[in-house]
Amino acid sequence: MRRRPALTALALALAFAGCAGGAQPPEPANPPPTPAPEEAMDVPRLVTLQEPGSPFIAFNIWVRAGSQNDPEGKEGLAALTARVLADGSTRDRS
C-alpha cells in the first residue's frame, strides 16, 4: 500500500518537471517580412507581403463598405440593405 502514494508523487513530480520553463525557441535566421503599401492605378490601396523563396501566393480583398459609411441620421441603412438583398423577395416582381 505504500507504493501507490510513492508512485503518485513520482508521477506528479515528473509531470511538473515537464511543465518547467524550457529553453526559448531559437530566433529565426531571417526576420519575418513586413507589409509594404504600394500605389496602383485602379486599386485605392495595395499592400504586399513578399517572402522570397516561398512557392505560395495568397491574397485578401477588403472592401470599405458597411455601417461605417452610413450617412448621419440614417444609421442602419447598410444593415437594412444587406438584409433585403439577402432575403430577396417573397413573390415574383413584388
The first five atom37 places (N, CA, C, CB, O) and aatype in JSON, in Angstrom:
{
  "aatype": [12, 1, 1, 1, 14, 0, 10, 16, 0, 10, 0, 10, 0, 10, 0, 13, 0, 7, 4, 0, 7, 7, 0, 5, 14, 14, 6, 14, 0, 2, 14, 14, 14, 16, 14, 0, 14, 6, 6, 0, 12, 3, 19, 14, 1, 10, 19, 16, 10, 5, 6, 14, 7, 15, 14, 13, 9, 0, 13, 2, 9, 17, 19, 1, 0, 7, 15, 5, 2, 3, 14, 6, 7, 11, 6, 7, 10, 0, 0, 10, 16, 0, 1, 19, 10, 0, 3, 7, 15, 16, 1, 3, 1, 15],
  "atom_mask": [
    [1, 1, 1, 1, 1],
    [1, 1, 1, 1, 1],
    [1, 1, 1, 1, 1],
    [1, 1, 1, 1, 1],
    [1, 1, 1, 1, 1],
    [1, 1, 1, 1, 1],
    [1, 1, 1, 1, 1],
    [1, 1, 1, 1, 1],
    [1, 1, 1, 1, 1],
    [1, 1, 1, 1, 1],
    [1, 1, 1, 1, 1],
    [1, 1, 1, 1, 1],
    [1, 1, 1, 1, 1],
    [1, 1, 1, 1, 1],
    [1, 1, 1, 1, 1],
    [1, 1, 1, 1, 1],
    [1, 1, 1, 1, 1],
    [1, 1, 1, 0, 1],
    [1, 1, 1, 1, 1],
    [1, 1, 1, 1, 1],
    [1, 1, 1, 0, 1],
    [1, 1, 1, 0, 1],
    [1, 1, 1, 1, 1],
    [1, 1, 1, 1, 1],
    [1, 1, 1, 1, 1],
    [1, 1, 1, 1, 1],
    [1, 1, 1, 1, 1],
    [1, 1, 1, 1, 1],
    [1, 1, 1, 1, 1],
    [1, 1, 1, 1, 1],
    [1, 1, 1, 1, 1],
    [1, 1, 1, 1, 1],
    [1, 1, 1, 1, 1],
    [1, 1, 1, 1, 1],
    [1, 1, 1, 1, 1],
    [1, 1, 1, 1, 1],
    [1, 1, 1, 1, 1],
    [1, 1, 1, 1, 1],
    [1, 1, 1, 1, 1],
    [1, 1, 1, 1, 1],
    [1, 1, 1, 1, 1],
    [1, 1, 1, 1, 1],
    [1, 1, 1, 1, 1],
    [1, 1, 1, 1, 1],
    [1, 1, 1, 1, 1],
    [1, 1, 1, 1, 1],
    [1, 1, 1, 1, 1],
    [1, 1, 1, 1, 1],
    [1, 1, 1, 1, 1],
    [1, 1, 1, 1, 1],
    [1, 1, 1, 1, 1],
    [1, 1, 1, 1, 1],
    [1, 1, 1, 0, 1],
    [1, 1, 1, 1, 1],
    [1, 1, 1, 1, 1],
    [1, 1, 1, 1, 1],
    [1, 1, 1, 1, 1],
    [1, 1, 1, 1, 1],
    [1, 1, 1, 1, 1],
    [1, 1, 1, 1, 1],
    [1, 1, 1, 1, 1],
    [1, 1, 1, 1, 1],
    [1, 1, 1, 1, 1],
    [1, 1, 1, 1, 1],
    [1, 1, 1, 1, 1],
    [1, 1, 1, 0, 1],
    [1, 1, 1, 1, 1],
    [1, 1, 1, 1, 1],
    [1, 1, 1, 1, 1],
    [1, 1, 1, 1, 1],
    [1, 1, 1, 1, 1],
    [1, 1, 1, 1, 1],
    [1, 1, 1, 0, 1],
    [1, 1, 1, 1, 1],
    [1, 1, 1, 1, 1],
    [1, 1, 1, 0, 1],
    [1, 1, 1, 1, 1],
    [1, 1, 1, 1, 1],
    [1, 1, 1, 1, 1],
    [1, 1, 1, 1, 1],
    [1, 1, 1, 1, 1],
    [1, 1, 1, 1, 1],
    [1, 1, 1, 1, 1],
    [1, 1, 1, 1, 1],
    [1, 1, 1, 1, 1],
    [1, 1, 1, 1, 1],
    [1, 1, 1, 1, 1],
    [1, 1, 1, 0, 1],
    [1, 1, 1, 1, 1],
    [1, 1, 1, 1, 1],
    [1, 1, 1, 1, 1],
    [1, 1, 1, 1, 1],
    [1, 1, 1, 1, 1],
    [1, 1, 1, 1, 1]
  ],
  "atom_positions": [
    [[0.79, -1.21, 0.0], [0.0, 0.0, 0.0], [0.84, 1.27, 0.0], [-0.91, 0.0, 1.18], [0.36, 2.34, -0.39]],
    [[2.09, 1.16, 0.44], [2.95, 2.34, 0.48], [3.43, 2.72, -0.93], [4.14, 2.1, 1.4], [3.9, 3.84, -1.14]],
    [[3.33, 1.81, -1.86], [3.83, 2.08, -3.22], [2.95, 3.08, -3.96], [3.91, 0.77, -4.01], [3.46, 3.91, -4.71]],
    [[1.65, 3.01, -3.76], [0.74, 3.87, -4.52], [1.02, 5.35, -4.26], [-0.71, 3.54, -4.16], [1.15, 6.1, -5.23]],
    [[1.13, 5.82, -3.01], [1.44, 7.24, -2.81], [2.81, 7.62, -3.38], [1.39, 7.59, -1.33], [3.0, 8.73, -3.88]],
    [[3.76, 6.7, -3.3], [5.09, 7.0, -3.83], [5.04, 7.11, -5.35], [6.1, 5.91, -3.41], [5.67, 8.0, -5.93]],
    [[4.3, 6.21, -6.0], [4.17, 6.28, -7.46], [3.4, 7.53, -7.89], [3.46, 5.03, -7.99], [3.73, 8.16, -8.89]],
    [[2.38, 7.89, -7.12], [1.62, 9.1, -7.43], [2.51, 10.32, -7.3], [0.39, 9.23, -6.49], [2.49, 11.21, -8.16]],
    [[3.3, 10.38, -6.24], [4.21, 11.51, -6.04], [5.24, 11.57, -7.16], [4.91, 11.4, -4.68], [5.56, 12.66, -7.65]],
    [[5.76, 10.42, -7.57], [6.73, 10.38, -8.66], [6.11, 10.86, -9.97], [7.29, 8.96, -8.83], [6.73, 11.62, -10.71]],
    [[4.88, 10.41, -10.26], [4.2, 10.82, -11.48], [3.95, 12.33, -11.48], [2.87, 10.07, -11.64], [4.14, 12.99, -12.5]],
    [[3.52, 12.87, -10.34], [3.29, 14.32, -10.25], [4.6, 15.09, -10.41], [2.63, 14.67, -8.91], [4.63, 16.12, -11.08]],
    [[5.66, 14.6, -9.8], [6.95, 15.28, -9.92], [7.42, 15.3, -11.37], [8.01, 14.59, -9.02], [7.93, 16.32, -11.84]],
    [[7.26, 14.18, -12.07], [7.66, 14.14, -13.47], [6.79, 15.04, -14.33], [7.6, 12.7, -14.0], [7.28, 15.69, -15.26]],
    [[5.5, 15.09, -14.02], [4.59, 15.94, -14.8], [4.95, 17.41, -14.61], [3.13, 15.69, -14.38], [4.99, 18.16, -15.58]],
    [[5.21, 17.81, -13.36], [5.56, 19.21, -13.11], [6.95, 19.54, -13.64], [5.49, 19.51, -11.63], [7.2, 20.68, -14.03]],
    [[7.84, 18.58, -13.66], [9.17, 18.82, -14.22], [9.07, 19.09, -15.72], [10.11, 17.62, -13.94], [9.83, 19.89, -16.26]],
    [[8.13, 18.42, -16.39], [7.93, 18.65, -17.81], [7.32, 20.0, -18.1], [0.0, 0.0, 0.0], [7.48, 20.53, -19.2]],
    [[6.62, 20.58, -17.11], [6.0, 21.89, -17.29], [6.96, 23.03, -17.0], [4.79, 22.02, -16.4], [6.65, 24.19, -17.29]],
    [[8.11, 22.72, -16.44], [9.07, 23.77, -16.11], [9.5, 24.49, -17.38], [10.31, 23.18, -15.36], [9.51, 23.91, -18.47]],
    [[9.85, 25.75, -17.23], [10.25, 26.55, -18.38], [11.44, 25.94, -19.09], [0.0, 0.0, 0.0], [12.5, 25.75, -18.5]],
    [[11.25, 25.66, -20.35], [12.33, 25.07, -21.14], [13.11, 26.15, -21.84], [0.0, 0.0, 0.0], [12.94, 27.34, -21.58]],
    [[13.95, 25.74, -22.72], [14.76, 26.67, -23.49], [13.87, 27.46, -24.44], [15.87, 25.94, -24.27], [12.88, 26.93, -24.97]],
    [[14.22, 28.7, -24.66], [13.48, 29.54, -25.59], [13.74, 29.06, -27.01], [13.88, 31.03, -25.43], [14.84, 28.59, -27.31]],
    [[12.74, 29.16, -27.89], [12.98, 28.77, -29.28], [14.02, 29.68, -29.91], [11.66, 28.81, -30.09], [14.11, 30.86, -29.57]],
    [[14.81, 29.15, -30.81], [15.85, 29.98, -31.43], [15.23, 31.07, -32.3], [16.81, 29.12, -32.27], [14.15, 30.9, -32.86]],
    [[15.93, 32.17, -32.39], [15.49, 33.26, -33.25], [15.57, 32.81, -34.7], [16.34, 34.54, -33.02], [16.51, 32.12, -35.08]],
    [[14.59, 33.2, -35.54], [14.65, 32.81, -36.94], [15.87, 33.44, -37.62], [13.35, 33.22, -37.68], [16.3, 34.54, -37.28]],
    [[16.41, 32.7, -38.59], [17.58, 33.19, -39.31], [17.26, 34.47, -40.07], [18.1, 32.11, -40.28], [18.07, 35.4, -40.1]],
    [[16.08, 34.52, -40.68], [15.65, 35.71, -41.41], [14.46, 36.31, -40.67], [15.28, 35.37, -42.89], [13.55, 35.57, -40.29]],
    [[14.44, 37.6, -40.45], [13.28, 38.2, -39.79], [12.05, 38.07, -40.7], [13.54, 39.69, -39.45], [12.19, 38.02, -41.92]],
    [[10.84, 38.03, -40.11], [9.64, 37.92, -40.94], [9.49, 39.15, -41.83], [8.39, 37.73, -40.07], [9.9, 40.24, -41.44]],
    [[8.9, 38.98, -43.0], [8.73, 40.13, -43.9], [7.72, 41.12, -43.32], [8.27, 39.66, -45.29], [6.83, 40.74, -42.56]],
    [[7.87, 42.37, -43.69], [6.94, 43.4, -43.24], [6.12, 43.86, -44.43], [7.69, 44.59, -42.59], [6.63, 43.93, -45.55]],
    [[4.83, 44.19, -44.21], [3.98, 44.65, -45.31], [4.5, 45.96, -45.89], [2.53, 44.83, -44.83], [5.03, 46.82, -45.17]],
    [[4.35, 46.11, -47.19], [4.79, 47.32, -47.88], [3.64, 47.88, -48.7], [6.02, 47.03, -48.79], [3.27, 47.29, -49.71]],
    [[3.04, 49.01, -48.27], [1.96, 49.61, -49.07], [2.49, 50.09, -50.41], [1.31, 50.79, -48.31], [3.59, 50.63, -50.51]],
    [[1.68, 49.89, -51.44], [2.04, 50.32, -52.79], [0.85, 51.06, -53.39], [2.47, 49.12, -53.68], [-0.29, 50.84, -52.99]],
    [[1.13, 51.91, -54.33], [0.08, 52.6, -55.05], [-0.12, 51.9, -56.39], [0.42, 54.11, -55.25], [0.84, 51.62, -57.1]],
    [[-1.36, 51.63, -56.73], [-1.68, 51.01, -58.02], [-2.69, 51.9, -58.72], [-2.23, 49.55, -57.84], [-3.33, 52.74, -58.09]],
    [[-2.83, 51.71, -60.01], [-3.7, 52.6, -60.79], [-5.17, 52.44, -60.41], [-3.53, 52.33, -62.26], [-5.83, 53.43, -60.1]],
    [[-5.69, 51.22, -60.42], [-7.12, 51.01, -60.2], [-7.45, 50.59, -58.78], [-7.63, 49.99, -61.16], [-8.63, 50.37, -58.47]],
    [[-6.48, 50.47, -57.94], [-6.71, 49.98, -56.58], [-6.37, 51.11, -55.62], [-5.85, 48.71, -56.27], [-5.28, 51.66, -55.68]],
    [[-7.3, 51.46, -54.74], [-7.01, 52.56, -53.82], [-5.79, 52.29, -52.93], [-8.22, 52.82, -52.95], [-4.98, 53.18, -52.7]],
    [[-5.66, 51.05, -52.45], [-4.52, 50.73, -51.59], [-4.16, 49.27, -51.78], [-4.83, 51.04, -50.1], [-5.01, 48.39, -51.68]],
    [[-2.91, 49.03, -52.05], [-2.42, 47.67, -52.25], [-1.27, 47.45, -51.28], [-1.96, 47.44, -53.73], [-0.31, 48.22, -51.26]],
    [[-1.38, 46.41, -50.47], [-0.32, 46.08, -49.52], [0.22, 44.71, -49.9], [-0.84, 46.1, -48.04], [-0.54, 43.75, -49.99]],
    [[1.52, 44.63, -50.11], [2.13, 43.36, -50.47], [3.01, 42.88, -49.32], [2.96, 43.48, -51.78], [3.58, 43.67, -48.57]],
    [[3.1, 41.59, -49.21], [3.96, 40.95, -48.22], [4.72, 39.86, -48.95], [3.14, 40.38, -46.99], [4.19, 38.77, -49.18]],
    [[5.95, 40.15, -49.31], [6.72, 39.22, -50.12], [7.64, 38.4, -49.25], [7.52, 39.97, -51.2], [8.27, 38.9, -48.32]],
    [[7.71, 37.12, -49.56], [8.62, 36.22, -48.88], [9.38, 35.46, -49.96], [7.86, 35.23, -47.91], [8.89, 34.46, -50.49]],
    [[10.58, 35.92, -50.3], [11.34, 35.27, -51.37], [11.58, 33.8, -51.07], [12.68, 35.99, -51.58], [11.88, 33.41, -49.94]],
    [[11.44, 32.99, -52.11], [11.66, 31.56, -51.96], [10.41, 30.78, -51.59], [0.0, 0.0, 0.0], [10.43, 29.55, -51.59]],
    [[9.33, 31.48, -51.26], [8.1, 30.78, -50.91], [7.31, 30.47, -52.17], [7.25, 31.62, -49.92], [7.13, 31.36, -53.01]],
    [[6.82, 29.25, -52.33], [6.07, 28.9, -53.54], [4.58, 29.25, -53.43], [6.21, 27.42, -53.82], [3.81, 28.94, -54.34]],
    [[4.16, 29.89, -52.36], [2.74, 30.15, -52.14], [2.36, 31.57, -52.48], [2.38, 29.85, -50.71], [3.15, 32.51, -52.33]],
    [[1.12, 31.71, -52.96], [0.53, 33.02, -53.23], [-0.82, 33.05, -52.53], [0.39, 33.29, -54.78], [-1.62, 32.13, -52.68]],
    [[-1.07, 34.08, -51.78], [-2.36, 34.25, -51.11], [-2.74, 35.72, -51.21], [-2.31, 33.77, -49.61], [-1.88, 36.59, -51.24]],
    [[-4.04, 35.99, -51.26], [-4.48, 37.37, -51.31], [-5.82, 37.52, -50.61], [-4.57, 37.87, -52.76], [-6.61, 36.57, -50.54]],
    [[-6.06, 38.7, -50.1], [-7.34, 39.07, -49.49], [-7.8, 40.36, -50.15], [-7.21, 39.24, -47.94], [-6.99, 41.21, -50.52]],
    [[-9.1, 40.48, -50.3], [-9.68, 41.71, -50.82], [-10.58, 42.27, -49.73], [-10.48, 41.47, -52.16], [-11.53, 41.61, -49.29]],
    [[-10.28, 43.47, -49.3], [-11.1, 44.14, -48.3], [-11.81, 45.3, -48.96], [-10.24, 44.62, -47.09], [-11.2, 46.1, -49.66]],
    [[-13.1, 45.38, -48.73], [-13.92, 46.44, -49.31], [-14.39, 47.35, -48.18], [-15.13, 45.85, -50.1], [-14.92, 46.89, -47.17]],
    [[-14.19, 48.63, -48.37], [-14.67, 49.58, -47.37], [-16.15, 49.8, -47.59], [-13.88, 50.94, -47.44], [-16.57, 50.63, -48.41]],
    [[-16.93, 49.05, -46.86], [-18.38, 49.13, -47.0], [-19.0, 48.82, -45.65], [-18.9, 48.15, -48.1], [-18.32, 48.45, -44.7]],
    [[-20.3, 48.97, -45.59], [-21.0, 48.62, -44.37], [-21.39, 49.84, -43.56], [0.0, 0.0, 0.0], [-21.47, 50.95, -44.08]],
    [[-21.62, 49.61, -42.29], [-22.18, 50.65, -41.43], [-21.24, 51.83, -41.24], [-22.53, 50.07, -40.1], [-21.69, 52.91, -40.85]],
    [[-19.95, 51.67, -41.49], [-19.04, 52.8, -41.33], [-19.33, 53.9, -42.34], [-17.59, 52.33, -41.46], [-18.94, 55.05, -42.13]],
    [[-20.01, 53.57, -43.43], [-20.32, 54.56, -44.46], [-21.78, 55.01, -44.43], [-20.01, 54.0, -45.82], [-22.22, 55.7, -45.35]],
    [[-22.52, 54.65, -43.39], [-23.91, 55.11, -43.28], [-23.93, 56.63, -43.12], [-24.63, 54.42, -42.08], [-23.14, 57.18, -42.35]],
    [[-24.84, 57.31, -43.85], [-24.93, 58.76, -43.68], [-25.46, 59.11, -42.28], [-25.85, 59.36, -44.76], [-26.2, 58.33, -41.67]],
    [[-25.08, 60.27, -41.8], [-25.55, 60.7, -40.49], [-27.07, 60.85, -40.5], [-24.88, 62.04, -40.08], [-27.63, 61.44, -41.42]],
    [[-27.71, 60.31, -39.51], [-29.16, 60.34, -39.44], [-29.81, 59.14, -40.1], [0.0, 0.0, 0.0], [-31.01, 58.93, -39.95]],
    [[-29.04, 58.34, -40.81], [-29.57, 57.14, -41.47], [-28.78, 55.92, -41.04], [-29.53, 57.3, -43.01], [-28.47, 55.05, -41.85]],
    [[-28.45, 55.85, -39.74], [-27.71, 54.72, -39.22], [-28.54, 53.45, -39.41], [-27.35, 54.93, -37.73], [-29.75, 53.47, -39.18]],
    [[-27.93, 52.38, -39.82], [-28.63, 51.13, -40.04], [-29.01, 50.9, -41.5], [0.0, 0.0, 0.0], [-29.54, 49.84, -41.84]],
    [[-28.74, 51.87, -42.36], [-29.1, 51.75, -43.77], [-28.35, 50.6, -44.43], [-28.81, 53.06, -44.51], [-28.95, 49.85, -45.21]],
    [[-27.07, 50.44, -44.14], [-26.3, 49.35, -44.74], [-26.81, 48.0, -44.27], [-24.81, 49.5, -44.4], [-26.91, 47.06, -45.06]],
    [[-27.14, 47.89, -42.99], [-27.65, 46.63, -42.45], [-29.0, 46.29, -43.08], [-27.78, 46.7, -40.92], [-29.26, 45.14, -43.42]],
    [[-29.86, 47.29, -43.23], [-31.17, 47.07, -43.85], [-31.0, 46.64, -45.31], [-32.03, 48.34, -43.77], [-31.66, 45.7, -45.75]],
    [[-30.14, 47.31, -46.04], [-29.91, 46.96, -47.44], [-29.36, 45.54, -47.57], [-28.94, 47.96, -48.09], [-29.8, 44.78, -48.44]],
    [[-28.41, 45.19, -46.73], [-27.85, 43.84, -46.77], [-28.91, 42.8, -46.46], [-26.68, 43.7, -45.79], [-28.95, 41.74, -47.09]],
    [[-29.77, 43.08, -45.5], [-30.83, 42.13, -45.13], [-31.82, 41.95, -46.27], [-31.56, 42.61, -43.85], [-32.23, 40.83, -46.57]],
    [[-32.21, 43.04, -46.9], [-33.16, 42.97, -48.01], [-32.55, 42.19, -49.18], [-33.58, 44.39, -48.47], [-33.23, 41.36, -49.79]],
    [[-31.29, 42.45, -49.48], [-30.63, 41.73, -50.57], [-30.49, 40.24, -50.25], [-29.27, 42.33, -50.86], [-30.64, 39.4, -51.14]],
    [[-30.2, 39.91, -49.01], [-30.02, 38.51, -48.62], [-31.34, 37.76, -48.63], [-29.38, 38.41, -47.24], [-31.4, 36.6, -49.04]],
    [[-32.4, 38.41, -48.17], [-33.71, 37.74, -48.09], [-34.35, 37.6, -49.46], [-34.64, 38.51, -47.17], [-35.04, 36.61, -49.72]],
    [[-34.15, 38.56, -50.32], [-34.8, 38.51, -51.63], [-36.28, 38.83, -51.49], [0.0, 0.0, 0.0], [-36.73, 39.34, -50.46]],
    [[-37.03, 38.53, -52.51], [-38.46, 38.81, -52.46], [-39.22, 37.53, -52.17], [-38.95, 39.45, -53.77], [-38.74, 36.43, -52.42]],
    [[-40.43, 37.69, -51.63], [-41.25, 36.52, -51.34], [-42.16, 36.2, -52.51], [-42.08, 36.75, -50.08], [-42.65, 35.08, -52.63]],
    [[-42.4, 37.19, -53.37], [-43.26, 36.97, -54.53], [-42.54, 37.45, -55.78], [-44.61, 37.69, -54.38], [-41.61, 38.25, -55.71]],
    [[-42.97, 36.95, -56.91], [-42.4, 37.42, -58.17], [-42.75, 38.88, -58.38], [-42.9, 36.57, -59.35], [-43.9, 39.29, -58.24]],
    [[-41.75, 39.66, -58.72], [-41.92, 41.08, -59.06], [-42.72, 41.83, -58.01], [-42.61, 41.21, -60.41], [-43.63, 42.59, -58.34]],
    [[-42.4, 41.62, -56.77], [-43.15, 42.31, -55.72], [-42.64, 43.71, -55.49], [-43.1, 41.54, -54.42], [-43.16, 44.43, -54.64]]
  ]
}
